[in-house]
Amino acid sequence: MGSRTFKLWNPELGDEEANRWVREEKASASYRLMLVLSLVSSVMMAAFQLYRWTLADQVTAFVAAAFQMFIYVLFYGILTLSLLYALFSWTKGRRMRNAIPALIGVAVLLMANVLPLPAYMIDYDYRSNNKERNAAVEYLEANEWIGNGLQSTVLLPSEYRHLSKGGGEVTVRGQGEKLEILFYTFRGILDNYSGFVYTKDGSFPDSLGKEFIESKKYSSHWYWVKSA
């Protein structure tokens, strides 16, 4: 609504008051828009950080990578816009209000980079699925699927496929006490991956053909590893 239209609607106000009212309405509309954009992009970023492994299992690696790029471009673009908005609309009486959209984005950015959200999800995965993974290991050993001990990929039975991302397959290498079974938590576009490794003799899983850049021991037979 322009000042002329507003004055016709409310004729007792002068030109200066009408113009001030219009400016305030435009400022409020800009603030509401920035707040909504910041909330939407921040919620999407937080949800992506929490459920990125689940997403990677539901779609192809290329789609997951494209979606990740979209989330990051959207979030950082709106964060930059909200910071500029807070800087250039730093008007008297609205200083804190105009900074709220930027503060929301900064808070989510700090949460994503400071709080180890992926580590929490990995710990939860181990606690909630370890019993079933042990059962899957026993099933595979009992059915003598191991073969000649060379590295191979095995499709799990339907009741165990949810334990390994990327289609329910596990990677196996070795025999007897040197047996190793990798349950994927992530399978990349090329040959990068992460997952839980069962080792029969409890030794560190160093025979799966890739250099590990992260690892964590969960029990005497279970490790979580991430490849380069």
N, CA, C and O of each residue as an XYZ file, in Angstrom:
912
protein
N       0.844     -1.183      0.000
C       0.000      0.000      0.000
C       0.885      1.241      0.000
O       1.714      1.387      0.898
N       0.742      2.142     -0.976
C       1.525      3.357     -1.035
C       1.007      4.386     -0.053
O      -0.076      4.230      0.511
N       1.801      5.462      0.152
C       1.412      6.489      1.123
C       0.158      7.225      0.674
O      -0.671      7.587      1.509
N      -0.005      7.460     -0.660
C      -1.182      8.162     -1.167
C      -2.438      7.326     -0.921
O      -3.460      7.846     -0.473
N      -2.354      6.036     -1.215
C      -3.503      5.155     -0.988
C      -3.821      5.066      0.486
O      -4.988      5.105      0.877
N      -2.775      4.944      1.321
C      -2.994      4.848      2.758
C      -3.639      6.120      3.299
O      -4.493      6.062      4.183
N      -3.222      7.277      2.760
C      -3.787      8.542      3.239
C      -5.258      8.647      2.878
O      -6.046      9.170      3.667
N      -5.648      8.165      1.707
C      -7.060      8.157      1.347
C      -7.855      7.271      2.284
O      -9.001      7.572      2.617
N      -7.236      6.169      2.710
C      -7.913      5.238      3.616
C      -7.960      5.799      5.035
O      -8.892      5.512      5.786
N      -6.965      6.594      5.401
C      -6.867      7.153      6.749
C      -6.515      8.636      6.631
O      -5.377      9.006      6.920
N      -7.445      9.496      6.220
C      -7.148     10.878      5.833
C      -6.672     11.765      6.969
O      -6.087     12.814      6.701
N      -6.894     11.394      8.235
C      -6.485     12.268      9.331
C      -4.973     12.299      9.532
O      -4.472     13.164     10.250
N      -4.226     11.366      8.909
C      -2.774     11.346      9.025
C      -2.139     12.252      7.976
O      -2.632     12.363      6.854
N      -1.041     12.896      8.357
C      -0.314     13.743      7.434
C       0.574     12.925      6.517
O       0.707     11.711      6.667
N       1.188     13.631      5.547
C       2.060     12.942      4.596
C       3.229     12.262      5.289
O       3.585     11.136      4.944
N       3.826     12.933      6.261
C       4.992     12.360      6.947
C       4.624     11.098      7.710
O       5.359     10.110      7.685
N       3.477     11.135      8.392
C       3.037      9.952      9.132
C       2.681      8.810      8.190
O       2.977      7.650      8.474
N       2.049      9.137      7.077
C       1.684      8.101      6.107
C       2.931      7.453      5.511
O       2.998      6.232      5.367
N       3.911      8.278      5.170
C       5.157      7.733      4.622
C       5.873      6.862      5.641
O       6.420      5.814      5.301
N       5.865      7.308      6.898
C       6.510      6.518      7.943
C       5.805      5.185      8.129
O       6.458      4.164      8.340
N       4.492      5.182      8.053
C       3.727      3.936      8.201
C       4.061      2.971      7.062
O       4.231      1.772      7.283
N       4.152      3.511      5.831
C       4.479      2.668      4.682
C       5.872      2.079      4.835
O       6.085      0.902      4.542
N       6.828      2.896      5.296
C       8.187      2.389      5.494
C       8.221      1.276      6.537
O       8.923      0.278      6.376
N       7.457      1.461      7.602
C       7.411      0.441      8.652
C       6.791     -0.854      8.147
O       7.240     -1.943      8.505
N       5.764     -0.736      7.319
C       5.139     -1.930      6.760
C       6.094     -2.669      5.826
O       6.152     -3.898      5.841
N       6.835     -1.929      5.023
C       7.808     -2.563      4.132
C       8.921     -3.229      4.928
O       9.374     -4.321      4.585
N       9.361     -2.557      6.004
C      10.413     -3.137      6.846
C       9.926     -4.411      7.522
O      10.667     -5.389      7.625
N       8.674     -4.398      7.984
C       8.118     -5.587      8.634
C       7.967     -6.733      7.646
O       8.228     -7.887      7.984
N       7.545     -6.414      6.422
C       7.406     -7.457      5.403
C       8.768     -8.056      5.056
O       8.881     -9.270      4.885
N       9.797     -7.222      4.950
C      11.146     -7.723      4.664
C      11.646     -8.610      5.791
O      12.268     -9.645      5.552
N      11.373     -8.198      7.017
C      11.806     -8.994      8.174
C      11.118    -10.352      8.191
O      11.760    -11.377      8.419
N       9.804    -10.353      7.947
C       9.072    -11.627      7.948
C       9.597    -12.556      6.860
O       9.726    -13.761      7.079
N       9.898    -12.005      5.696
C      10.431    -12.817      4.603
C      11.780    -13.418      4.981
O      12.003    -14.610      4.772
N      12.684    -12.606      5.537
C      14.000    -13.106      5.919
C      13.893    -14.141      7.033
O      14.640    -15.120      7.046
N      12.972    -13.930      7.964
C      12.794    -14.879      9.062
C      12.316    -16.230      8.541
O      12.819    -17.272      8.961
N      11.348    -16.216      7.628
C      10.831    -17.464      7.061
C      11.922    -18.181      6.270
O      12.098    -19.390      6.417
N      12.651    -17.451      5.437
C      13.729    -18.066      4.655
C      14.797    -18.669      5.556
O      15.279    -19.772      5.299
N      15.169    -17.948      6.614
C      16.189    -18.446      7.536
C      15.713    -19.695      8.268
O      16.471    -20.653      8.422
N      14.466    -19.689      8.716
C      13.926    -20.854      9.420
C      13.867    -22.073      8.502
O      14.256    -23.171      8.901
N      13.387    -21.885      7.285
C      13.257    -23.008      6.352
C      14.624    -23.598      6.020
O      14.808    -24.814      6.086
N      15.585    -22.744      5.662
C      16.913    -23.248      5.293
C      17.628    -23.872      6.482
O      18.361    -24.847      6.319
N      17.426    -23.322      7.680
C      18.087    -23.862      8.873
C      17.511    -25.216      9.261
O      18.253    -26.127      9.630
N      16.193    -25.350      9.178
C      15.568    -26.639      9.479
C      16.020    -27.688      8.470
O      16.289    -28.829      8.845
N      16.107    -27.317      7.206
C      16.558    -28.262      6.181
C      18.001    -28.691      6.423
O      18.329    -29.866      6.263
N      18.869    -27.752      6.806
C      20.261    -28.089      7.082
C      20.377    -29.004      8.297
O      21.117    -29.986      8.264
N      19.645    -28.686      9.377
C      19.700    -29.515     10.582
C      19.181    -30.921     10.304
O      19.775    -31.904     10.748
N      18.072    -31.019      9.568
C      17.517    -32.332      9.240
C      18.475    -33.127      8.356
O      18.616    -34.339      8.519
N      19.129    -32.443      7.426
C      20.085    -33.132      6.555
C      21.256    -33.679      7.354
O      21.703    -34.799      7.110
N      21.759    -32.900      8.306
C      22.878    -33.363      9.120
C      22.497    -34.587      9.951
O      23.321    -35.475     10.171
N      21.258    -34.631     10.408
C      20.817    -35.753     11.240
C      20.529    -37.008     10.421
O      20.792    -38.119     10.880
N      19.997    -36.842      9.227
C      19.497    -37.996      8.472
C      20.224    -38.209      7.149
O      19.674    -38.828      6.238
N      21.456    -37.705      7.029
C      22.167    -37.831      5.761
C      22.453    -39.282      5.411
O      22.437    -39.637      4.233
N      22.717    -40.144      6.415
C      23.007    -41.541      6.122
C      21.745    -42.269      5.668
O      21.798    -43.120      4.780
N      20.609    -41.931      6.283
C      19.345    -42.533      5.856
C      19.009    -42.117      4.430
O      18.557    -42.938      3.632
N      19.228    -40.849      4.111
C      18.981    -40.365      2.756
C      19.846    -41.098      1.744
O      19.374    -41.482      0.673
N      21.119    -41.290      2.089
C      22.039    -41.958      1.166
C      21.603    -43.379      0.859
O      21.932    -43.918     -0.198
N      20.861    -43.991      1.781
C      20.398    -45.358      1.556
C      19.115    -45.409      0.739
O      18.795    -46.441      0.150
N      18.370    -44.291      0.698
C      17.083    -44.283      0.024
C      17.180    -43.883     -1.446
O      16.299    -44.219     -2.238
N      18.241    -43.171     -1.815
C      18.395    -42.709     -3.193
C      19.780    -43.104     -3.697
O      20.599    -43.621     -2.937
N      20.035    -42.861     -4.970
C      21.349    -43.168     -5.524
C      22.383    -42.179     -4.996
O      22.040    -41.104     -4.505
N      23.650    -42.562     -5.105
C      24.725    -41.700     -4.604
C      24.747    -40.361     -5.336
O      25.030    -39.331     -4.724
N      24.451    -40.360     -6.647
C      24.444    -39.118     -7.413
C      23.328    -38.192     -6.939
O      23.535    -36.985     -6.811
N      22.150    -38.747     -6.679
C      21.032    -37.942     -6.193
C      21.345    -37.386     -4.809
O      21.059    -36.222     -4.530
N      21.929    -38.211     -3.940
C      22.288    -37.753     -2.599
C      23.301    -36.616     -2.659
O      23.191    -35.645     -1.910
N      24.289    -36.734     -3.550
C      25.298    -35.678     -3.690
C      24.674    -34.390     -4.223
O      25.019    -33.298     -3.773
N      23.753    -34.520     -5.187
C      23.082    -33.342     -5.741
C      22.212    -32.669     -4.685
O      22.165    -31.441     -4.606
N      21.524    -33.471     -3.875
C      20.673    -32.915     -2.826
C      21.520    -32.213     -1.768
O      21.147    -31.150     -1.274
N      22.655    -32.807     -1.424
C      23.558    -32.172     -0.467
C      24.037    -30.819     -0.993
O      24.075    -29.842     -0.246
N      24.401    -30.761     -2.268
C      24.829    -29.496     -2.866
C      23.715    -28.458     -2.802
O      23.963    -27.293     -2.491
N      22.474    -28.884     -3.099
C      21.330    -27.974     -3.040
C      21.137    -27.426     -1.632
O      20.932    -26.224     -1.459
N      21.201    -28.296     -0.620
C      21.019    -27.866      0.767
C      22.095    -26.866      1.167
O      21.793    -25.839      1.776
N      23.351    -27.159      0.829
C      24.450    -26.282      1.221
C      24.365    -24.923      0.517
O      24.568    -23.885      1.148
N      24.066    -24.924     -0.784
C      23.948    -23.660     -1.515
C      22.795    -22.838     -0.960
O      22.936    -21.632     -0.759
N      21.650    -23.478     -0.709
C      20.491    -22.780     -0.163
C      20.801    -22.194      1.209
O      20.527    -21.021      1.463
N      21.374    -23.014      2.097
C      21.626    -22.560      3.464
C      22.633    -21.414      3.500
O      22.377    -20.376      4.111
N      23.777    -21.603      2.845
C      24.810    -20.567      2.897
C      24.401    -19.315      2.123
O      24.804    -18.208      2.481
N      23.612    -19.479      1.076
C      23.114    -18.318      0.353
C      22.187    -17.475      1.211
O      22.321    -16.252      1.259
N      21.239    -18.128      1.895
C      20.301    -17.395      2.747
C      21.008    -16.849      3.983
O      20.667    -15.766      4.457
N      21.991    -17.584      4.512
C      22.757    -17.067      5.647
C      23.493    -15.788      5.257
O      23.490    -14.817      6.014
N      24.120    -15.777      4.090
C      24.799    -14.567      3.615
C      23.813    -13.424      3.434
O      24.095    -12.288      3.816
N      22.653    -13.724      2.848
C      21.626    -12.708      2.635
C      21.120    -12.150      3.959
O      20.913    -10.943      4.085
N      20.918    -13.023      4.950
C      20.420    -12.562      6.248
C      21.460    -11.726      6.989
O      21.106    -10.794      7.711
N      22.745    -12.057      6.815
C      23.804    -11.241      7.421
C      23.846     -9.851      6.784
O      24.001     -8.851      7.484
N      23.709     -9.791      5.464
C      23.666     -8.496      4.786
C      22.426     -7.712      5.193
O      22.487     -6.496      5.373
N      21.308     -8.404      5.336
C      20.071     -7.751      5.768
C      20.241     -7.141      7.153
O      19.837     -6.002      7.386
N      20.840     -7.899      8.074
C      21.059     -7.384      9.426
C      22.001     -6.187      9.413
O      21.828     -5.247     10.188
N      22.997     -6.225      8.533
C      23.976     -5.135      8.470
C      23.375     -3.861      7.890
O      23.571     -2.778      8.442
N      22.647     -3.977      6.785
C      22.163     -2.791      6.083
C      20.803     -2.291      6.581
O      20.388     -1.193      6.211
N      20.116     -3.052      7.392
C      18.835     -2.583      7.946
C      18.941     -2.389      9.447
O      17.972     -2.580     10.183
N      20.126     -2.008      9.890
C      20.398     -1.825     11.321
C      19.782     -0.497     11.770
O      20.495      0.463     12.062
N      18.446     -0.460     11.820
C      17.740      0.782     12.117
C      17.410      0.878     13.590
O      17.339     -0.129     14.294
N      17.215      2.062     14.030
C      16.919      2.324     15.436
C      15.627      1.629     15.853
O      14.601      1.734     15.181
N      15.700      0.919     16.973
C      14.524      0.243     17.504
C      14.321     -1.153     16.977
O      13.490     -1.897     17.498
N      15.077     -1.534     15.932
C      14.894     -2.871     15.360
C      16.219     -3.628     15.274
O      16.319     -4.603     14.529
N      17.210     -3.209     16.003
C      18.535     -3.793     15.854
C      18.546     -5.289     16.160
O      19.045     -6.086     15.365
N      18.002     -5.661     17.295
C      17.990     -7.075     17.654
C      17.057     -7.866     16.754
O      17.381     -8.980     16.343
N      15.896     -7.292     16.445
C      14.940     -8.012     15.611
C      15.524     -8.327     14.243
O      15.368     -9.445     13.752
N      16.184     -7.380     13.629
C      16.722     -7.597     12.290
C      17.862     -8.599     12.267
O      18.182     -9.150     11.213
N      18.477     -8.841     13.416
C      19.580     -9.801     13.485
C      19.102    -11.230     13.734
O      19.887    -12.170     13.609
N      17.829    -11.409     14.083
C      17.327    -12.741     14.436
C      17.486    -13.751     13.294
O      17.957    -14.858     13.556
N      17.119    -13.435     12.033
C      17.317    -14.426     10.964
C      18.767    -14.873     10.831
O      19.037    -16.058     10.636
N      19.708    -13.924     10.936
C      21.123    -14.288     10.843
C      21.556    -15.120     12.038
O      22.325    -16.069     11.883
N      21.075    -14.779     13.230
C      21.443    -15.531     14.431
C      20.959    -16.975     14.353
O      21.644    -17.888     14.814
N      19.780    -17.184     13.770
C      19.268    -18.547     13.605
C      20.206    -19.351     12.711
O      20.566    -20.481     13.039
N      20.598    -18.770     11.588
C      21.504    -19.466     10.680
C      22.860    -19.739     11.295
O      23.415    -20.825     11.122
N      23.406    -18.759     12.018
C      24.705    -18.945     12.667
C      24.627    -20.045     13.717
O      25.551    -20.848     13.846
N      23.521    -20.087     14.476
C      23.356    -21.122     15.502
C      23.344    -22.516     14.882
O      23.981    -23.432     15.403
N      22.626    -22.683     13.776
C      22.585    -23.986     13.103
C      23.951    -24.328     12.519
O      24.370    -25.485     12.561
N      24.647    -23.333     11.975
C      25.988    -23.564     11.436
C      26.941    -24.042     12.527
O      27.716    -24.974     12.313
N      26.886    -23.405     13.697
C      27.727    -23.829     14.817
C      27.357    -25.233     15.279
O      28.232    -26.045     15.580
N      26.057    -25.515     15.333
C      25.605    -26.836     15.751
C      26.115    -27.912     14.797
O      26.547    -28.981     15.229
N      26.062    -27.621     13.497
C      26.488    -28.610     12.502
C      27.988    -28.853     12.533
O      28.444    -29.948     12.204
N      28.767    -27.836     12.929
C      30.224    -27.959     12.895
C      30.847    -28.254     14.246
O      31.947    -28.802     14.312
N      30.157    -27.896     15.334
C      30.710    -28.117     16.675
C      30.169    -29.404     17.287
O      30.928    -30.224     17.805
N      28.846    -29.573     17.222
C      28.258    -30.794     17.772
C      28.507    -31.958     16.815
O      28.263    -31.826     15.615
N      28.980    -33.079     17.313
C      29.259    -34.239     16.449
C      27.989    -35.020     16.122
O      27.824    -36.162     16.550
N      27.090    -34.387     15.356
C      25.815    -35.036     15.049
C      25.991    -36.367     14.321
O      25.324    -37.338     14.680
N      26.869    -36.452     13.307
C      27.060    -37.768     12.671
C      27.544    -38.826     13.649
O      27.144    -39.986     13.556
N      28.411    -38.432     14.597
C      28.913    -39.393     15.588
C      27.784    -39.893     16.480
O      27.745    -41.071     16.833
N      26.861    -38.998     16.846
C      25.710    -39.424     17.643
C      24.866    -40.439     16.879
O      24.416    -41.433     17.450
N      24.654    -40.189     15.597
C      23.845    -41.095     14.798
C      24.539    -42.448     14.627
O      23.879    -43.487     14.619
N      25.865    -42.438     14.489
C      26.613    -43.694     14.369
C      26.524    -44.492     15.665
O      26.323    -45.706     15.639
N      26.673    -43.807     16.802
C      26.544    -44.484     18.096
C      25.156    -45.092     18.252
O      25.008    -46.219     18.726
N      24.142    -44.333     17.848
C      22.769    -44.838     17.942
C      22.577    -46.051     17.036
O      21.931    -47.025     17.423
N      23.136    -45.990     15.835
C      23.058    -47.118     14.903
C      23.678    -48.362     15.524
O      23.110    -49.450     15.435
N      24.833    -48.208     16.148
C      25.501    -49.365     16.751
C      24.651    -49.958     17.877
O      24.438    -51.169     17.928
N      24.172    -49.106     18.771
C      23.401    -49.600     19.917
C      22.108    -50.284     19.479
O      21.737    -51.326     20.020
N      21.433    -49.702     18.510
C      20.115    -50.216     18.132
C      20.180    -51.433     17.209
O      19.220    -52.200     17.141
N      21.292    -51.623     16.499
C      21.365    -52.704     15.507
C      22.434    -53.751     15.772
O      22.566    -54.699     14.998
N      23.202    -53.602     16.852
C      24.313    -54.526     17.069
C      23.850    -55.968     17.275
O      24.488    -56.901     16.787
N      22.756    -56.151     17.985
C      22.256    -57.502     18.221
C      21.891    -58.183     16.903
O      22.210    -59.354     16.693
N      21.221    -57.443     16.018
C      20.843    -58.017     14.725
C      22.065    -58.251     13.839
O      22.112    -59.231     13.096
N      23.046    -57.365     13.913
C      24.257    -57.574     13.107
C      25.004    -58.827     13.565
O      25.525    -59.575     12.737
N      25.058    -59.056     14.862
C      25.677    -60.289     15.355
C      24.917    -61.516     14.860
O      25.516    -62.533     14.511
N      23.583    -61.403     14.836
C      22.774    -62.516     14.328
C      23.044    -62.742     12.843
O      23.099    -63.884     12.388
N      23.214    -61.650     12.084
C      23.519    -61.781     10.660
C      24.874    -62.448     10.448
O      25.030    -63.270      9.545
N      25.857    -62.092     11.283
C      27.176    -62.727     11.189
C      27.064    -64.220     11.459
O      27.640    -65.026     10.728
N      26.330    -64.598     12.500
C      26.151    -66.016     12.826
C      25.451    -66.752     11.691
O      25.815    -67.878     11.355
N      24.449    -66.111     11.105
C      23.728    -66.740      9.992
C      24.669    -67.000      8.818
O      24.677    -68.092      8.250
N      25.456    -65.995      8.462
C      26.357    -66.137      7.319
C      27.434    -67.188      7.571
O      27.776    -67.956      6.672
N      27.963    -67.222      8.778
C      28.970    -68.233      9.099
C      28.367    -69.633      9.090
O      28.994    -70.579      8.612
N      27.163    -69.764      9.612
C      26.516    -71.078      9.686
C      26.173    -71.625      8.309
O      26.142    -72.839      8.109
N      25.913    -70.725      7.354
C      25.545    -71.168      6.010
C      26.742    -71.296      5.072
O      26.567    -71.518      3.874
N      27.934    -71.160      5.597
C      29.178    -71.404      4.864
C      29.209    -70.692      3.513
O      29.438    -71.315      2.477
N      28.980    -69.400      3.539
C      28.972    -68.612      2.315
C      30.343    -68.018      2.017
O      30.508    -67.373      0.981
N      31.335    -68.211      2.890
C      32.586    -67.455      2.853
C      33.415    -67.772      1.615
O      34.068    -66.869      1.091
N      33.423    -68.967      1.138
C      34.150    -69.310     -0.084
C      35.646    -69.425      0.130
O      36.088    -70.005      1.121
N      36.438    -68.875     -0.796
C      37.888    -69.065     -0.763
C      38.639    -68.003      0.032
O      39.870    -68.007      0.043
N      37.935    -67.101      0.691
C      38.587    -66.105      1.531
C      38.943    -64.816      0.828
O      39.377    -63.869      1.485
N      38.777    -64.738     -0.493
C      39.033    -63.501     -1.210
C      37.917    -62.501     -0.945
O      36.811    -62.883     -0.563
N      38.207    -61.220     -1.149
C      37.197    -60.191     -0.906
C      36.024    -60.372     -1.858
O      36.211    -60.538     -3.063
N      34.818    -60.338     -1.312
C      33.619    -60.526     -2.124
C      32.463    -59.751     -1.516
O      32.504    -59.347     -0.353
N      31.438    -59.553     -2.321
C      30.225    -58.864     -1.879
C      29.092    -59.870     -1.785
O      28.861    -60.652     -2.707
N      28.389    -59.840     -0.659
C      27.317    -60.810     -0.403
C      26.034    -60.053     -0.080
O      26.040    -59.137      0.742
N      24.943    -60.433     -0.721
C      23.636    -59.854     -0.431
C      23.042    -60.545      0.786
O      22.907    -61.769      0.811
N      22.689    -59.759      1.792
C      22.119    -60.320      3.013
C      20.707    -60.838      2.762
O      20.039    -60.386      1.832
N      20.243    -61.789      3.587
C      18.836    -62.193      3.529
C      17.934    -60.986      3.793
O      18.360    -60.017      4.420
N      16.717    -61.044      3.325
C      15.819    -59.886      3.387
C      15.635    -59.340      4.797
O      15.496    -58.130      4.973
N      15.633    -60.215      5.809
C      15.404    -59.741      7.177
C      16.592    -58.989      7.757
O      16.475    -58.364      8.811
N      17.741    -59.042      7.076
C      18.943    -58.362      7.569
C      19.416    -57.229      6.652
O      20.412    -56.573      6.959
N      18.738    -56.991      5.559
C      19.254    -56.027      4.580
C      19.260    -54.585      5.089
O      20.045    -53.763      4.615
N      18.393    -54.276      6.045
C      18.385    -52.913      6.587
C      19.628    -52.612      7.413
O      19.859    -51.459      7.778
N      20.435    -53.633      7.714
C      21.625    -53.447      8.542
C      22.810    -52.904      7.759
O      23.790    -52.463      8.361
N      22.746    -52.925      6.434
C      23.850    -52.448      5.597
C      23.289    -51.547      4.505
O      22.480    -51.986      3.688
N      23.719    -50.287      4.493
C      23.192    -49.311      3.543
C      23.662    -49.620      2.129
O      24.639    -50.337      1.909
N      22.924    -49.048      1.179
C      23.309    -49.210     -0.217
C      22.846    -50.499     -0.845
O      23.484    -50.993     -1.774
N      21.741    -51.063     -0.360
C      21.185    -52.254     -0.994
C      21.239    -53.520     -0.179
O      20.848    -54.580     -0.669
N      21.717    -53.445      1.062
C      21.739    -54.631      1.912
C      22.872    -55.588      1.635
O      22.786    -56.765      1.987
N      23.947    -55.104      1.004
C      25.111    -55.949      0.734
C      26.197    -55.719      1.778
O      26.328    -54.621      2.318
N      26.970    -56.761      2.057
C      28.138    -56.661      2.930
C      29.371    -57.084      2.139
O      29.283    -57.855      1.183
N      30.516    -56.566      2.556
C      31.785    -56.965      1.944
C      32.529    -57.877      2.903
O      32.637    -57.589      4.095
N      33.040    -58.982      2.371
C      33.659    -60.023      3.197
C      35.072    -60.280      2.702
O      35.344    -60.263      1.502
N      35.968    -60.521      3.659
C      37.323    -60.920      3.287
C      37.891    -61.808      4.382
O      37.621    -61.595      5.565
N      38.666    -62.791      3.994
C      39.324    -63.676      4.943
C      38.478    -64.877      5.316
O      37.305    -64.973      4.955
N      39.099    -65.790      6.047
C      38.440    -67.006      6.513
C      38.874    -67.291      7.941
O      39.876    -66.766      8.426
N      38.091    -68.140      8.601
C      38.453    -68.570      9.945
C      38.594    -67.406     10.899
O      37.716    -66.545     10.961
N      39.703    -67.365     11.655
C      39.922    -66.302     12.628
C      40.240    -64.965     11.972
O      40.206    -63.932     12.641
N      40.547    -64.961     10.685
C      40.861    -63.727      9.966
C      39.653    -63.163      9.213
O      39.792    -62.255      8.394
N      38.493    -63.700      9.493
C      37.278    -63.254      8.812
C      36.941    -61.804      9.181
O      37.010    -61.417     10.347
N      36.576    -61.013      8.171
C      36.109    -59.641      8.357
C      34.857    -59.429      7.521
O      34.798    -59.831      6.359
N      33.851    -58.791      8.126
C      32.592    -58.511      7.433
C      32.262    -57.035      7.624
O      32.174    -56.554      8.754
N      32.079    -56.322      6.522
C      31.782    -54.891      6.561
C      30.306    -54.646      6.289
O      29.800    -54.987      5.220
N      29.613    -54.051      7.262
C      28.236    -53.588      7.113
C      28.294    -52.082      6.844
O      28.784    -51.321      7.678
N      27.803    -51.661      5.699
C      27.947    -50.258      5.302
C      26.984    -49.341      6.058
O      25.820    -49.678      6.271
N      27.498    -48.178      6.457
C      26.628    -47.074      6.870
C      26.563    -46.019      5.778
O      25.668    -45.174      5.776
N      27.521    -46.069      4.841
C      27.519    -45.173      3.681
C      28.343    -45.806      2.570
O      29.434    -46.324      2.809
N      27.807    -45.759      1.346
C      28.548    -46.223      0.166
C      28.608    -45.078     -0.832
O      27.579    -44.640     -1.347
N      29.822    -44.592     -1.105
C      30.001    -43.419     -1.939
C      29.858    -43.697     -3.418
O      29.615    -44.827     -3.841
N      30.016    -42.617     -4.210
C      29.898    -42.716     -5.659
C      31.018    -43.578     -6.228
O      30.781    -44.401     -7.113
N      32.242    -43.392     -5.722
C      33.368    -44.187     -6.192
C      33.585    -45.337     -5.218
O      32.722    -46.206     -5.096
N      34.721    -45.361     -4.521
C      34.986    -46.467     -3.606
C      35.153    -45.996     -2.170
O      35.656    -46.745     -1.332
N      34.740    -44.771     -1.870
C      34.769    -44.333     -0.475
C      33.540    -44.867      0.247
O      32.473    -45.003     -0.352
N      33.686    -45.165      1.513
C      32.602    -45.773      2.279
C      32.867    -45.580      3.765
O      33.947    -45.153      4.172
N      31.858    -45.902      4.563
C      32.005    -46.016      6.012
C      31.101    -47.149      6.464
O      30.139    -47.497      5.779
N      31.412    -47.723      7.616
C      30.577    -48.816      8.094
C      31.152    -49.523      9.303
O      32.253    -49.225      9.765
N      30.374    -50.465      9.800
C      30.783    -51.289     10.934
C      31.439    -52.570     10.418
O      30.897    -53.261      9.555
N      32.606    -52.868     10.961
C      33.347    -54.058     10.551
C      33.392    -55.052     11.704
O      33.799    -54.721     12.818
N      32.967    -56.274     11.413
C      33.112    -57.380     12.366
C      34.417    -58.093     12.050
O      34.654    -58.488     10.908
N      35.264    -58.257     13.059
C      36.506    -59.020     12.888
C      36.473    -60.215     13.832
O      36.278    -60.065     15.038
N      36.663    -61.380     13.274
C      36.552    -62.625     14.039
C      37.541    -62.680     15.198
O      37.186    -63.094     16.302
N      38.790    -62.261     14.947
C      39.807    -62.353     15.996
C      39.940    -61.069     16.813
O      40.791    -60.989     17.699
N      39.109    -60.064     16.526
C      39.136    -58.819     17.287
C      40.211    -57.840     16.879
O      40.323    -56.775     17.486
N      41.011    -58.160     15.869
C      42.076    -57.257     15.437
C      41.500    -56.108     14.619
O      40.378    -56.184     14.118
N      42.291    -55.040     14.493
C      41.843    -53.890     13.714
C      41.673    -54.291     12.250
O      42.537    -54.972     11.697
N      40.580    -53.883     11.614
C      40.295    -54.314     10.233
C      41.167    -53.589      9.216
O      40.774    -52.555      8.675
N      42.338    -54.129      8.961
C      43.277    -53.480      8.040
C      43.389    -54.198      6.706
O      44.335    -53.951      5.958
N      42.458    -55.071      6.389
C      42.619    -55.884      5.175
C      41.491    -55.698      4.170
O      41.268    -56.568      3.328
N      40.770    -54.571      4.245
C      39.668    -54.360      3.314
C      40.074    -53.524      2.105
O      39.216    -53.094      1.334
N      41.366    -53.292      1.933
C      41.834    -52.688      0.696
C      41.783    -51.179      0.621
O      42.053    -50.626     -0.445
N      41.446    -50.474      1.707
C      41.389    -49.019      1.686
C      42.033    -48.460      2.944
O      42.038    -49.101      3.995
N      42.582    -47.245      2.820
C      43.134    -46.553      3.976
C      42.002    -45.902      4.758
O      41.154    -45.225      4.177
N      41.984    -46.101      6.061
C      40.942    -45.526      6.897
C      41.379    -44.159      7.416
O      42.486    -44.015      7.936
N      40.508    -43.153      7.276
C      40.805    -41.820      7.794
C      40.144    -41.586      9.147
O      40.508    -40.651      9.860
N      39.176    -42.425      9.505
C      38.550    -42.377     10.826
C      38.243    -43.799     11.255
O      37.958    -44.662     10.426
N      38.305    -44.035     12.556
C      37.947    -45.359     13.071
C      37.594    -45.244     14.545
O      38.053    -44.336     15.238
N      36.780    -46.170     15.012
C      36.406    -46.222     16.417
C      36.111    -47.667     16.790
O      35.394    -48.367     16.074
N      36.665    -48.110     17.908
C      36.411    -49.460     18.383
C      35.207    -49.443     19.314
O      35.175    -48.682     20.280
N      34.211    -50.286     19.022
C      33.000    -50.341     19.828
C      32.997    -51.518     20.791
O      32.456    -51.412     21.892
N      33.585    -52.626     20.400
C      33.647    -53.797     21.278
C      34.821    -54.658     20.826
O      35.595    -54.257     19.957
N      34.949    -55.827     21.412
C      36.098    -56.679     21.093
C      36.100    -57.157     19.645
O      37.150    -57.532     19.123
N      34.928    -57.151     18.984
C      34.863    -57.643     17.603
C      34.333    -56.608     16.611
O      34.281    -56.880     15.412
N      33.940    -55.432     17.089
C      33.281    -54.472     16.209
C      34.028    -53.137     16.170
O      34.425    -52.588     17.198
N      34.202    -52.641     14.945
C      34.827    -51.344     14.703
C      33.949    -50.556     13.730
O      33.251    -51.124     12.890
N      34.006    -49.238     13.869
C      33.436    -48.380     12.822
C      34.595    -47.727     12.099
O      35.515    -47.218     12.739
N      34.568    -47.732     10.763
C      35.664    -47.173      9.971
C      35.103    -46.289      8.858
O      33.970    -46.456      8.407
N      35.935    -45.352      8.437
C      35.609    -44.489      7.296
C      36.816    -44.451      6.391
O      37.925    -44.159      6.838
N      36.608    -44.747      5.113
C      37.728    -44.820      4.176
C      38.008    -43.466      3.546
O      37.180    -42.557      3.601
N      39.187    -43.344      2.945
C      39.575    -42.110      2.256
C      38.783    -41.955      0.966
O      38.967    -40.976      0.243
